[in-house]
Amino acid sequence: MKTKEFQIESIDNSTLVNLLGIFDSHMRSIESELEIKIKTRGNTFVLSGEDQGLETGERIIHDLYLMAKDENLNQEKVHLIINKHLNSEHDLANGTKSFETIIRTPNREIKTRTKNQFHYVEAIRSNDLSFGIGPAGTGKTYLAVAAAIESLQNQEVKRIILVRPAVEAGENLGFLPGDLSQKVDPYLRPMYDALYEMLGMDQVNNLIERRAIELAPLAFMRGRSLNESFIILDEAQNTTAEQMKMFLTRMGFGSKSVINGDVTQIDLPPEKISGLKHALEVLSDVNSIAVVNFVHTDIVRHRIVQKIVEAYNKFKQSI
């Protein structure tokens, strides 16, 4: 086991406390992910472990320090920085560079954190129809919403339409209490949350009132022709083949569609074919359609989620 010692010069006490976290929780997170040990004495950090972990640990701590000077750190931000460095290592080990592009929205800049996220955003920008396939937590919905806001700001489209199959694609809305908006709201909540974060609640509500943003269940898309729209279909694995064909044929002139889903998390009855899986087969030879496949290393939630997805994949392959 080797050790690495370094100092962060001119760090004030409040920034140091922010960097370390409550009871040094941020350092414990780094230790857990890199399998190293971290000891601190004021502004001096002593890391012990294997060479690669020590180098990565120092880079992570320096990045967190720069962030801690300007904003409050929390576990989510710490895990994102850790993931960024671990994914960069993975890219370098495979002879590729780190990929990053920026989507600017009124309230924040969104940066891609993995190679597949980069390709996904570039695919959306370059194609009228794009598919994002992969596990939860890889940023599919979040980045698609950001790209939609970017297109609306750049006046490339006149409205954003966010669509989801309701109640696992079984249209059982009548069994839920409330009016239509109250029935549909729980299924569209992740999209609302992304919009609020990037635009602010007042602007989102204003755009919804002006119908520049529309949130709707898939069942209400039938019969419509959507021109100059940025359309996102989320949780597409829970559409039937008929619903997917109906959705795909809603696209009008000047429109762009993004379809997201996880083909390992299908909630349809066994006798139903997933519209997402079916569409990927049917459209495999159609030009100008992009398909980006995410993997567990693209997950930007808590690191344990990556490990859970990987464990399930290994278990499935062993059966």
C-alpha contacts under 8 A as a table, 3 or more apart, distances in Angstrom:
res1	aa1	res2	aa2	distance
1	M	48	S	6.56
1	M	49	G	5.01
1	M	50	E	5.95
2	K	48	S	5.48
2	K	49	G	5.36
2	K	50	E	6.06
2	K	51	D	6.89
3	T	46	V	6.83
3	T	47	L	5.41
3	T	48	S	4.16
3	T	49	G	6.41
3	T	54	L	7.52
4	K	46	V	5.72
4	K	47	L	5.03
4	K	48	S	6.31
4	K	54	L	6.50
5	E	44	T	7.14
5	E	45	F	5.65
5	E	46	V	4.42
5	E	47	L	6.24
6	F	44	T	5.88
6	F	45	F	5.52
6	F	46	V	6.74
7	Q	43	N	5.58
7	Q	44	T	4.44
7	Q	45	F	6.09
8	I	11	I	6.35
8	I	43	N	5.54
8	I	44	T	6.74
8	I	62	H	7.89
9	E	43	N	7.01
11	I	15	T	6.46
11	I	16	L	6.38
11	I	43	N	6.84
12	D	15	T	5.50
12	D	16	L	6.19
13	N	16	L	5.01
13	N	17	V	6.14
14	S	17	V	5.17
14	S	18	N	6.20
15	T	18	N	4.99
15	T	19	L	6.02
15	T	65	Y	7.56
15	T	68	A	5.83
15	T	69	K	5.74
16	L	19	L	4.96
16	L	20	L	6.13
16	L	43	N	7.56
16	L	65	Y	7.87
16	L	68	A	7.93
17	V	20	L	5.26
17	V	21	G	5.98
17	V	22	I	7.56
18	N	21	G	5.37
18	N	68	A	5.95
18	N	72	N	6.45
18	N	73	L	6.18
19	L	26	H	7.11
19	L	64	L	6.43
19	L	65	Y	5.89
19	L	68	A	5.63
19	L	73	L	6.93
20	L	23	F	7.62
20	L	24	D	4.69
20	L	25	S	6.58
20	L	26	H	5.39
20	L	27	M	5.92
21	G	24	D	4.78
21	G	25	S	4.98
21	G	26	H	5.04
21	G	27	M	7.42
21	G	73	L	7.57
21	G	74	N	7.68
22	I	25	S	5.48
22	I	26	H	7.68
24	D	27	M	5.40
24	D	28	R	6.37
25	S	28	R	4.95
25	S	29	S	6.30
26	H	29	S	5.14
26	H	30	I	6.55
26	H	75	Q	6.91
26	H	78	V	6.68
27	M	30	I	5.13
27	M	31	E	6.19
27	M	38	I	6.70
28	R	31	E	4.96
28	R	32	S	6.15
28	R	38	I	7.83
29	S	32	S	5.17
29	S	33	E	6.33
29	S	78	V	7.84
29	S	79	H	7.63
30	I	33	E	5.33
30	I	34	L	6.01
30	I	35	E	7.93
30	I	36	I	7.77
30	I	57	G	6.95
30	I	82	I	7.09
31	E	34	L	5.44
31	E	35	E	5.30
31	E	36	I	4.85
31	E	37	K	5.48
31	E	38	I	6.66
32	S	35	E	5.31
32	S	36	I	7.19
33	E	82	I	7.82
33	E	303	R	7.72
34	L	53	G	5.47
34	L	56	T	7.99
34	L	57	G	7.22
35	E	49	G	7.15
35	E	53	G	7.16
36	I	47	L	6.84
36	I	48	S	5.71
36	I	49	G	4.75
36	I	50	E	7.32
36	I	53	G	6.51
36	I	54	L	7.19
37	K	47	L	5.61
37	K	48	S	5.18
37	K	49	G	6.57
38	I	45	F	6.84
38	I	46	V	5.72
38	I	47	L	4.64
38	I	48	S	6.64
39	K	45	F	5.87
39	K	46	V	5.11
39	K	47	L	6.50
40	T	43	N	7.07
40	T	44	T	5.64
40	T	45	F	4.65
40	T	46	V	6.23
41	R	44	T	5.09
41	R	45	F	6.58
47	L	54	L	6.20
47	L	57	G	7.72
48	S	54	L	6.78
49	G	53	G	6.61
49	G	54	L	6.40
50	E	53	G	5.50
50	E	54	L	6.28
51	D	54	L	5.22
51	D	55	E	6.38
52	Q	55	E	5.30
52	Q	56	T	6.19
53	G	56	T	5.17
53	G	57	G	5.82
54	L	57	G	5.01
54	L	58	E	6.23
55	E	58	E	5.35
55	E	59	R	6.48
56	T	59	R	5.16
56	T	60	I	6.16
56	T	85	H	7.02
56	T	86	L	7.98
57	G	60	I	5.11
57	G	61	I	6.18
58	E	61	I	5.20
58	E	62	H	6.23
59	R	62	H	5.19
59	R	63	D	6.19
60	I	63	D	5.10
60	I	64	L	6.11
60	I	81	I	6.74
60	I	82	I	6.41
60	I	85	H	7.05
61	I	64	L	5.04
61	I	65	Y	6.05
62	H	65	Y	5.00
62	H	66	L	6.40
63	D	66	L	5.27
63	D	67	M	6.41
63	D	81	I	7.53
64	L	67	M	5.00
64	L	68	A	5.88
64	L	78	V	7.20
64	L	81	I	7.39
65	Y	68	A	4.89
65	Y	69	K	6.38
66	L	69	K	5.54
66	L	70	D	7.35
67	M	70	D	5.67
67	M	71	E	6.10
67	M	72	N	7.96
67	M	73	L	7.46
68	A	71	E	5.38
68	A	72	N	6.03
68	A	73	L	6.08
73	L	77	K	6.16
73	L	78	V	6.91
74	N	77	K	5.48
74	N	78	V	6.30
75	Q	78	V	5.07
75	Q	79	H	6.09
76	E	79	H	5.21
76	E	80	L	6.22
76	E	301	R	7.41
76	E	302	H	7.09
77	K	80	L	5.10
77	K	81	I	6.34
78	V	81	I	5.25
78	V	82	I	6.24
79	H	82	I	4.98
79	H	83	N	5.99
79	H	300	V	7.85
79	H	301	R	7.37
79	H	302	H	6.17
79	H	303	R	6.85
80	L	83	N	5.04
80	L	84	K	6.05
80	L	300	V	6.19
80	L	301	R	7.31
81	I	84	K	5.01
81	I	85	H	6.46
82	I	85	H	5.38
82	I	86	L	6.21
83	N	86	L	5.04
83	N	87	N	5.88
83	N	300	V	6.73
83	N	303	R	7.36
84	K	87	N	5.31
84	K	88	S	6.14
84	K	113	R	5.88
84	K	114	T	7.37
85	H	88	S	4.96
85	H	89	E	6.21
86	L	89	E	5.07
86	L	90	H	6.30
87	N	90	H	4.91
87	N	91	D	6.22
87	N	113	R	7.91
87	N	114	T	6.49
87	N	297	T	7.20
87	N	298	D	7.95
88	S	91	D	5.08
88	S	92	L	6.18
88	S	97	K	7.65
88	S	98	S	5.60
88	S	114	T	7.78
89	E	92	L	5.13
89	E	93	A	6.03
90	H	93	A	5.12
90	H	94	N	6.37
91	D	94	N	5.20
91	D	95	G	6.35
91	D	96	T	4.99
91	D	97	K	5.98
91	D	98	S	6.29
91	D	115	K	7.89
92	L	95	G	5.01
92	L	96	T	5.30
92	L	97	K	6.04
92	L	98	S	7.47
93	A	96	T	7.50
98	S	114	T	7.37
98	S	115	K	6.83
99	F	112	T	7.38
99	F	113	R	7.22
99	F	114	T	6.28
99	F	115	K	5.18
99	F	118	F	6.00
100	E	111	K	6.34
100	E	112	T	5.10
100	E	113	R	6.30
100	E	114	T	7.30
100	E	115	K	7.58
100	E	118	F	5.96
101	T	111	K	5.70
101	T	112	T	5.59
101	T	118	F	6.24
101	T	121	V	8.00
102	I	109	E	6.48
102	I	110	I	5.56
102	I	111	K	4.56
102	I	112	T	6.62
103	I	109	E	5.78
103	I	110	I	5.07
103	I	111	K	6.45
103	I	146	A	6.61
103	I	147	A	6.76
103	I	150	E	6.87
104	R	108	R	6.45
104	R	109	E	4.56
104	R	110	I	6.31
104	R	146	A	7.84
104	R	150	E	6.70
105	T	108	R	5.44
105	T	109	E	5.95
105	T	110	I	7.65
105	T	146	A	6.90
105	T	149	I	6.67
105	T	150	E	6.39
105	T	198	M	5.82
105	T	199	L	6.91
106	P	198	M	6.30
106	P	199	L	5.65
107	N	197	E	7.03
107	N	198	M	4.94
107	N	199	L	5.56
107	N	200	G	6.98
108	R	198	M	5.99
110	I	143	L	7.92
110	I	146	A	7.54
112	T	115	K	7.91
112	T	117	Q	5.52
112	T	118	F	5.54
113	R	117	Q	6.54
113	R	118	F	7.44
114	T	117	Q	5.19
114	T	118	F	6.33
114	T	298	D	6.03
115	K	118	F	5.11
115	K	119	H	6.31
116	N	119	H	5.00
116	N	120	Y	5.94
116	N	292	V	6.97
116	N	293	N	7.32
116	N	294	F	6.15
116	N	298	D	7.04
117	Q	120	Y	4.96
117	Q	121	V	6.29
117	Q	138	T	7.81
117	Q	139	G	7.40
117	Q	140	K	7.90
117	Q	294	F	7.90
117	Q	298	D	7.48
118	F	121	V	5.39
118	F	122	E	6.23
119	H	122	E	5.05
119	H	123	A	5.89
119	H	292	V	7.10
120	Y	123	A	5.04
120	Y	124	I	6.25
120	Y	132	G	6.98
120	Y	292	V	5.83
121	V	124	I	5.12
121	V	125	R	6.25
121	V	143	L	7.05
121	V	144	A	7.57
121	V	147	A	7.19
122	E	125	R	5.10
122	E	126	S	6.13
123	A	126	S	5.14
123	A	127	N	5.82
123	A	130	S	6.55
123	A	290	A	6.01
123	A	291	V	7.99
123	A	292	V	7.89
124	I	127	N	5.52
124	I	128	D	7.25
124	I	129	L	7.33
124	I	130	S	5.85
124	I	144	A	7.81
124	I	147	A	7.47
124	I	258	V	7.11
124	I	290	A	7.84
125	R	147	A	7.65
127	N	130	S	6.42
127	N	256	K	7.50
127	N	288	S	5.99
127	N	289	I	6.34
127	N	290	A	6.65
128	D	255	S	6.86
128	D	256	K	4.49
128	D	257	S	6.08
128	D	288	S	7.13
128	D	289	I	7.07
129	L	256	K	5.97
129	L	257	S	4.85
129	L	258	V	5.85
129	L	259	I	7.79
129	L	288	S	7.25
129	L	289	I	5.20
129	L	290	A	6.56
130	S	257	S	6.46
130	S	258	V	4.88
130	S	259	I	6.25
130	S	289	I	5.73
130	S	290	A	4.62
130	S	291	V	5.82
130	S	292	V	7.77
131	F	258	V	5.86
131	F	259	I	4.78
131	F	260	N	5.77
131	F	289	I	7.85
131	F	290	A	6.12
131	F	291	V	4.63
131	F	292	V	6.14
132	G	140	K	6.24
132	G	258	V	7.47
132	G	259	I	6.22
132	G	260	N	4.66
132	G	261	G	6.55
132	G	291	V	6.16
132	G	292	V	5.09
132	G	293	N	6.16
132	G	294	F	7.26
133	I	260	N	5.92
133	I	261	G	5.31
133	I	262	D	5.62
133	I	263	V	7.26
133	I	291	V	7.40
133	I	292	V	6.18
133	I	293	N	4.80
133	I	294	F	5.89
134	G	138	T	7.26
134	G	261	G	6.46
134	G	262	D	4.81
134	G	263	V	7.19
134	G	293	N	5.82
134	G	294	F	4.54
134	G	295	V	6.00
134	G	296	H	7.99
135	P	138	T	6.42
135	P	261	G	7.78
135	P	262	D	5.36
135	P	264	T	7.72
135	P	294	F	6.98
135	P	295	V	6.83
135	P	296	H	6.80
135	P	299	I	7.63
135	P	309	V	7.68
136	A	139	G	7.65
136	A	140	K	8.00
136	A	262	D	7.18
136	A	299	I	7.33
137	G	140	K	7.69
137	G	298	D	7.92
137	G	299	I	4.92
137	G	300	V	5.81
137	G	301	R	5.58
138	T	294	F	6.89
138	T	295	V	7.88
138	T	296	H	7.74
138	T	298	D	5.21
138	T	299	I	4.16
138	T	300	V	5.76
138	T	301	R	7.70
139	G	142	Y	5.17
139	G	143	L	5.78
139	G	299	I	7.37
139	G	300	V	7.10
140	K	143	L	5.59
140	K	144	A	6.13
140	K	260	N	6.54
141	T	144	A	5.13
141	T	145	V	6.15
141	T	191	M	7.21
141	T	234	D	6.85
141	T	260	N	7.07
142	Y	145	V	5.30
142	Y	146	A	6.28
142	Y	191	M	7.53
142	Y	194	A	6.04
143	L	146	A	4.93
143	L	147	A	6.08
144	A	147	A	5.05
144	A	148	A	6.13
144	A	232	I	7.15
144	A	258	V	7.01
145	V	148	A	4.98
145	V	149	I	6.27
145	V	191	M	7.24
145	V	194	A	6.89
145	V	195	L	7.05
145	V	232	I	7.69
146	A	149	I	5.16
146	A	150	E	6.21
146	A	194	A	7.95
146	A	198	M	7.38
147	A	150	E	4.95
147	A	151	S	6.23
148	A	151	S	5.11
148	A	152	L	6.22
148	A	160	I	6.47
148	A	230	F	5.92
149	I	152	L	5.02
149	I	153	Q	6.06
149	I	160	I	7.68
150	E	153	Q	5.14
150	E	154	N	6.15
151	S	154	N	5.08
151	S	155	Q	6.14
151	S	156	E	5.14
151	S	157	V	6.03
151	S	230	F	7.65
152	L	155	Q	5.00
152	L	156	E	6.00
152	L	157	V	5.31
152	L	158	K	6.20
152	L	159	R	6.57
152	L	160	I	7.33
153	Q	156	E	7.67
154	N	157	V	7.87
155	Q	158	K	6.49
156	E	228	E	7.62
157	V	160	I	7.68
157	V	228	E	4.78
157	V	229	S	5.22
157	V	230	F	6.36
157	V	254	G	7.10
157	V	255	S	6.97
158	K	212	A	6.50
158	K	228	E	5.63
158	K	229	S	5.92
159	R	211	R	7.19
159	R	212	A	4.25
159	R	213	I	5.58
159	R	214	E	7.61
159	R	228	E	7.03
159	R	229	S	5.03
159	R	230	F	6.37
160	I	212	A	6.15
160	I	213	I	4.75
160	I	214	E	6.22
160	I	229	S	5.69
160	I	230	F	4.78
160	I	231	I	5.96
160	I	232	I	7.97
161	I	213	I	5.90
161	I	214	E	4.75
161	I	215	L	5.86
161	I	216	A	7.44
161	I	229	S	6.83
161	I	230	F	6.11
161	I	231	I	4.69
161	I	232	I	6.36
162	L	188	L	7.88
162	L	191	M	7.38
162	L	213	I	7.79
162	L	214	E	6.22
162	L	215	L	4.79
162	L	216	A	6.31
162	L	231	I	5.90
162	L	232	I	4.97
162	L	233	L	6.34
162	L	234	D	7.77
163	V	188	L	7.60
163	V	215	L	6.09
163	V	216	A	5.17
163	V	217	P	5.47
163	V	218	L	5.69
163	V	231	I	7.36
163	V	232	I	5.91
163	V	233	L	4.74
163	V	234	D	6.29
164	R	187	Y	6.82
164	R	188	L	6.70
164	R	216	A	6.95
164	R	217	P	5.18
164	R	218	L	5.49
164	R	233	L	5.66
164	R	234	D	5.19
164	R	235	E	6.32
164	R	236	A	7.30
165	P	168	E	6.30
165	P	169	A	4.76
165	P	170	G	7.83
165	P	171	E	7.99
165	P	187	Y	7.83
165	P	217	P	5.60
165	P	218	L	4.96
165	P	219	A	7.16
165	P	234	D	7.73
165	P	235	E	7.02
165	P	236	A	7.25
165	P	238	N	6.62
165	P	239	T	6.40
166	A	169	A	5.31
166	A	170	G	6.68
166	A	171	E	6.15
166	A	172	N	7.68
166	A	173	L	7.33
166	A	184	V	6.96
166	A	187	Y	6.18
166	A	217	P	5.87
166	A	218	L	7.11
166	A	219	A	7.94
167	V	170	G	5.51
167	V	171	E	6.37
167	V	172	N	6.48
167	V	173	L	7.35
167	V	187	Y	7.60
168	E	238	N	5.66
168	E	239	T	7.94
168	E	267	D	5.79
168	E	268	L	6.50
169	A	238	N	5.33
169	A	239	T	5.52
169	A	240	T	7.39
169	A	268	L	6.95
170	G	268	L	7.89
171	E	219	A	7.18
172	N	175	F	5.85
172	N	176	L	7.62
173	L	176	L	5.47
173	L	183	K	6.25
173	L	184	V	7.61
174	G	177	P	7.66
176	L	183	K	5.90
177	P	182	Q	7.58
177	P	183	K	6.54
178	G	181	S	7.81
178	G	182	Q	5.37
178	G	183	K	5.97
179	D	182	Q	5.35
179	D	183	K	6.14
180	L	183	K	5.04
180	L	184	V	6.11
181	S	184	V	5.24
181	S	185	D	5.80
182	Q	185	D	5.23
182	Q	186	P	7.69
183	K	186	P	7.13
184	V	187	Y	5.75
184	V	188	L	6.70
184	V	216	A	7.28
184	V	217	P	6.60
185	D	188	L	5.29
185	D	189	R	5.96
186	P	189	R	5.22
187	Y	190	P	7.66
188	L	191	M	5.52
188	L	192	Y	6.41
188	L	215	L	7.08
188	L	216	A	7.88
189	R	192	Y	4.93
189	R	193	D	6.12
190	P	193	D	5.13
190	P	194	A	6.40
191	M	194	A	5.17
191	M	195	L	6.23
192	Y	195	L	5.11
192	Y	196	Y	6.12
193	D	196	Y	5.21
193	D	197	E	6.22
194	A	197	E	5.19
194	A	198	M	6.29
195	L	198	M	5.28
195	L	199	L	5.76
195	L	200	G	7.19
195	L	201	M	7.94
195	L	204	V	6.68
196	Y	199	L	5.35
196	Y	200	G	4.53
196	Y	201	M	5.01
196	Y	204	V	6.46
197	E	200	G	5.82
197	E	201	M	7.95
199	L	203	Q	6.04
199	L	204	V	6.24
200	G	203	Q	5.68
200	G	204	V	6.27
201	M	204	V	5.16
201	M	205	N	6.10
202	D	205	N	5.26
202	D	206	N	6.13
203	Q	206	N	4.96
203	Q	207	L	6.10
204	V	207	L	5.14
204	V	208	I	6.13
204	V	213	I	7.64
205	N	208	I	5.05
205	N	209	E	6.15
206	N	209	E	5.13
206	N	210	R	6.29
207	L	210	R	5.01
207	L	211	R	6.01
207	L	212	A	5.01
207	L	213	I	5.51
208	I	211	R	4.80
208	I	212	A	5.88
208	I	213	I	4.75
208	I	214	E	6.08
209	E	212	A	7.65
210	R	213	I	7.59
211	R	214	E	5.87
216	A	220	F	6.75
216	A	221	M	7.81
217	P	220	F	5.80
217	P	221	M	7.44
218	L	221	M	5.48
218	L	222	R	7.95
218	L	243	Q	7.74
218	L	247	F	7.63
219	A	222	R	6.55
219	A	243	Q	7.96
221	M	224	R	5.85
221	M	246	M	7.89
221	M	247	F	6.85
221	M	250	R	7.53
222	R	246	M	6.58
222	R	247	F	7.50
222	R	250	R	7.81
223	G	250	R	7.76
224	R	250	R	6.08
225	S	250	R	4.92
225	S	251	M	6.25
225	S	252	G	5.72
226	L	229	S	6.15
226	L	250	R	5.81
226	L	251	M	5.33
226	L	252	G	4.86
226	L	253	F	7.67
226	L	255	S	7.08
227	N	251	M	6.72
227	N	252	G	4.25
227	N	253	F	4.95
227	N	254	G	5.87
227	N	255	S	5.53
228	E	252	G	7.06
228	E	253	F	6.13
228	E	254	G	4.39
228	E	255	S	4.53
228	E	256	K	7.78
229	S	254	G	6.96
229	S	255	S	4.63
229	S	256	K	6.37
230	F	255	S	5.77
230	F	256	K	4.88
230	F	257	S	5.88
230	F	258	V	7.96
231	I	255	S	7.53
231	I	256	K	6.18
231	I	257	S	4.65
231	I	258	V	6.29
232	I	257	S	5.76
232	I	258	V	4.79
232	I	259	I	5.91
232	I	260	N	7.73
233	L	236	A	6.17
233	L	257	S	7.69
233	L	258	V	6.27
233	L	259	I	4.77
233	L	260	N	6.20
234	D	259	I	6.15
234	D	260	N	4.96
234	D	261	G	6.26
235	E	238	N	6.08
235	E	239	T	7.95
235	E	260	N	5.97
235	E	261	G	4.64
235	E	262	D	7.09
236	A	239	T	5.46
236	A	244	M	7.95
236	A	259	I	6.48
236	A	260	N	5.72
236	A	261	G	4.83
236	A	262	D	7.71
236	A	275	G	7.19
236	A	276	L	5.71
237	Q	260	N	7.95
237	Q	261	G	5.20
237	Q	262	D	6.03
237	Q	263	V	5.61
237	Q	265	Q	7.25
237	Q	266	I	5.57
237	Q	267	D	7.92
237	Q	274	S	5.60
237	Q	275	G	6.38
237	Q	276	L	4.98
237	Q	277	K	7.09
238	N	266	I	5.74
238	N	267	D	5.99
238	N	268	L	5.89
238	N	274	S	6.18
238	N	275	G	7.18
238	N	276	L	7.67
239	T	242	E	7.96
239	T	243	Q	5.77
239	T	244	M	6.05
239	T	268	L	7.84
239	T	274	S	5.88
239	T	275	G	4.98
239	T	276	L	6.80
240	T	243	Q	5.12
240	T	244	M	6.19
240	T	268	L	7.96
240	T	272	K	6.62
240	T	273	I	6.00
240	T	274	S	5.15
240	T	275	G	4.34
240	T	276	L	7.80
241	A	244	M	5.17
241	A	245	K	6.27
241	A	273	I	6.33
241	A	274	S	6.08
241	A	275	G	3.72
241	A	276	L	7.36
241	A	278	H	6.25
241	A	279	A	7.34
242	E	245	K	5.26
242	E	246	M	6.20
242	E	275	G	7.03
243	Q	246	M	5.00
243	Q	247	F	6.14
243	Q	275	G	6.89
244	M	247	F	5.03
244	M	248	L	6.10
244	M	275	G	5.15
244	M	276	L	6.96
244	M	279	A	7.23
245	K	248	L	5.17
245	K	249	T	6.24
245	K	275	G	7.77
245	K	279	A	7.82
246	M	249	T	5.41
246	M	250	R	6.66
247	F	250	R	5.35
247	F	251	M	7.76
248	L	251	M	6.29
251	M	255	S	6.14
251	M	256	K	7.48
251	M	257	S	7.49
252	G	255	S	5.76
261	G	276	L	7.34
262	D	265	Q	5.59
262	D	266	I	7.38
263	V	266	I	6.03
263	V	276	L	7.40
263	V	277	K	6.80
266	I	274	S	7.16
268	L	272	K	6.12
268	L	273	I	7.74
268	L	274	S	7.18
269	P	272	K	5.52
270	P	273	I	7.73
273	I	277	K	7.72
273	I	278	H	7.11
274	S	277	K	5.43
274	S	278	H	6.19
275	G	278	H	5.01
275	G	279	A	5.90
276	L	279	A	5.16
276	L	280	L	6.28
277	K	280	L	5.29
277	K	281	E	6.58
278	H	281	E	5.33
278	H	282	V	6.21
279	A	282	V	5.00
279	A	283	L	5.79
280	L	283	L	5.44
280	L	284	S	5.80
281	E	284	S	5.32
282	V	285	D	7.69
283	L	286	V	5.23
286	V	289	I	6.53
294	F	298	D	6.22
295	V	298	D	5.58
295	V	299	I	7.46
296	H	299	I	5.54
296	H	306	Q	5.26
296	H	307	K	7.84
296	H	309	V	6.16
296	H	310	E	6.29
297	T	306	Q	6.33
299	I	303	R	7.76
299	I	305	V	7.31
299	I	306	Q	5.94
300	V	303	R	7.42
301	R	305	V	6.59
301	R	306	Q	7.94
302	H	305	V	5.67
302	H	306	Q	7.59
303	R	306	Q	5.44
303	R	307	K	6.83
304	I	307	K	5.01
304	I	308	I	6.15
305	V	308	I	4.99
305	V	309	V	6.22
306	Q	309	V	5.30
306	Q	310	E	6.14
307	K	310	E	5.04
307	K	311	A	6.01
308	I	311	A	5.08
308	I	312	Y	6.27
309	V	312	Y	5.19
309	V	313	N	6.23
310	E	313	N	5.08
310	E	314	K	6.23
311	A	314	K	5.17
311	A	315	F	6.13
312	Y	315	F	5.04
312	Y	316	K	6.09
313	N	316	K	5.15
313	N	317	Q	6.28
314	K	317	Q	5.17
314	K	318	S	6.26
315	F	318	S	5.14
315	F	319	I	6.60
316	K	319	I	5.50
